[in-house]
């Protein structure tokens, strides 16, 4: 086995990995497409959470009234927005990749 010379700034320390390059700035069309795809994923997540909660067999009590339902709705909306923007399920990224092929800059026009 051939040993490679240690070219780190301080002998004995591992070489520092190169920092990841900054992502390319998005065109206005691509940014709008990303925002729409994330919005669509957020809507899907909200509906999924709403459907899951509808299957609950919990009884109505003073603590499970309208205030709690409003809080749950707000929590679901926040979760869905955050998850879609961070790539939660990957649905938004898939939609963006598929639809980006139809943007003017990517069609070779």
Secondary structure, DSSP 8 states (H G I E B T S, - for coil): -------SSSTTS--------------HHHHHHHHHHHHHHHHHHHHHHHHHHHT------GGGSHHHHHHHHHHHHHHHHHHHHTTSSSHHHHHHHHHHTTSGGGTT-
